[in-house]
């Protein structure tokens, strides 16, 4: 007699999870206008919270640097931690399930609910740890035990708010809240860095106003300075890099390999299974960025110089120094070893996370082969045997997954090196997210115009 699989120890948390606040799933189809309203409401609420200062905080240091755009973070506000605790908890839970350290079947509704609930609790725990690291390291300038405790509580409340908004958008809006917040934050940053009308020392801060000012002033060297600015100031090279990244991402998103399929029960009806070049999308970049920022938090919490050393809140040495991108051509030329290490690390991590994401989300060759067989379809020229189809699919899925991961890592790092507005990683994520939202909105509008097509579109 076969022994029953051991029940997960996480079921001890089920009574707590059942009492945990959650957004109820809709019982019927959500109209397009209402989805748009909920998505806009969540984004506006997030942007408002990103402007609410923390009570009791002094002058806040931006520990995340350019990565704050990717993490939807805003220093010194309720959104100081951004999406970092949520993504970190997701990585931990996926790794535990993938390594069979947690006995959960994510195809089972009860197990999946337990997984989601545990991930929420873990996000708050991670948020409390990260908040403590920020406060105790002096990043928020708080002084006194009660003031520090108050700052930690406020940051954890911010994490809980992001959890709630993310769940609300996922169930009642377009895409996910995390993606929406990243796209919104990066888009605002790109617009502001490109068109900022404010001036400093008589020179415009925005890249485009500064370039126009340089063209009309006739001052020697002004055009060159506006084209390649010193330090981290936005310049026209960054504007051009942003446009180039936008075009490359749109092109890459539509690259795919199509596997022919046939349906023998319906007279050999033909179909195709698309394997996109960016098979894991840009998820690997998000996960890699979160890992890098956690190195920073560990360095500040432990004071271990090997992980990172800091001066006035800025990283000056250690591992984390090499896990941050030199911004702009000038810094790349000045710090070539740092640039090469960052490029290599980002590509390797993106490849690893791309492979891991495919394995964890039922997108691997074996999972796709099972899906094809269950649908009654087959690959022409091959027997309807799962192992044979898996071997055939693995010839495409595995290399495409790794190449796609390496490509997004290379593109993100390259855009950073050219000083793309909003950071290279940020603009890469924003473009892919906005394009995916555009596709989802177009699909939703089609289903609104032709309700009979809703079932075909999977709604």
C-alpha positions, 0 to 999 in steps of 0.5 A: 500500500502506497504511503500518503505524502507527508502533510506540510508543516505550514498547515500549522499557519492555516488558522492564522492565514484564514484570519489574515486580511485579503481582497476577495476574488470577484464573482463575475467578470469585471468590466473594462472601465472598472478594471481601469478605475481600480488600476488607476486608483491603486497607482495614484494611492501608491504615488501619494504614499511615496510622497508621505514622509515618515514621522520622526525621520531625519534626512533620509539616505538613499541606500538603494541608489539607482535601484530605487526605480526598479524597486518602486522605492522612495527614500524617506517615505512610507514607500522606503522599502518599495516592493523589495520585501514582497519579491524577496519573500516570493523568491524564498518561497519559490526556492523552498517549494522547488527544492521540496523543502516545503511539501506543497502542491501548487496545483491544489487549491488549498495548498496554493492558498496556503502558499500565498498566505505564507508568502504574505506573512513572510513579506511582512517578516522580511519587511520588518527585518529590512526596516530594522536594517535601515533604521538601526544603520541610521539611514533615516536619521531617527534618534531614540528607541521609541522613535526608531520603533515608530519608524520600523512600524511605519515601514512595515505598514507601508509593506502591508499597504503595497501587499494589499494594493498588489492583490487588489490590482491582480484581482480587479485591475490590469496586470499586477500591482508590483508591475504597475508601481514599477512602471509608474515610478520609472515613467515619472522619473524618465519624464522628469529627468528628460523635461525638468524645467528647473535650473541650477547655476543658470543651467537647466537640469532636464536633459532636453531643456539643457540641450536646447539651451546649449544650442541657443547659447553658443557657449563653447563646449556647452553642446558637448556637456549637454550631450555627455554630462559630468556625474549622474546628470541626465544628458542626451546620450541617456535620452537616446539610450532610452529610446534605443532600449525602448525599440529593442525591447519591443522588437525582442518581445515579439521574437519567438520560435513557433512549434507546430501542433496538430489535432488528430481528432479534428481532421489534423487541425493545425496550431502553433505553440509559441516559445518567446525569445524572452521566455521568462520575460524581464522577471530575472532582472527584478529578482536579480536586482532584489538579491543585489539590494539585499546584499546592501542591507546585510552589509549595513546590518552586519557592518561587514566590509567585505559585503560593502563599505559606505561613506555618507550613505554611498557605497565605496567598496566591498561586494555591493560596490561591484553589484551596482552599475557605473552610471554613464560612459564617464564612470564606465571608463573610470571604473572598467573592472567594476563595470565588467564585474557588474555585467558578468554578475547580472548576466549570470544571475539573470540566466539562473533566475530565468531557468528557475522561474521557468521551472517554478511556473509550469513553463518547463519542457516537461510541463509544456509536454504534459499540457500539449498531451492533455489538450489532445494535440501532438507535434507532427512527426513525433509520437504522442509520448510525453518523454519524446515531446519533452526531449523535442521541446527541451531543444528549444525551451532550455537554450531560449530561456538561458539566452533570453535571460542573458539578453535582458541582463546584457540590455539592462547593464548596457543601458545603465552604462549609457546612462539611460533615464530612470536607470537601464534596468528601470527603463527595461522593466517599464517598457516591457511592463507597459507593452504587456499592459497594452496587450492586456488592455487591447485583449480586454477591449476586444472581449468588451466589444465581442462578448462571445470572444471572451471564452476564446480569450480565456476570461 
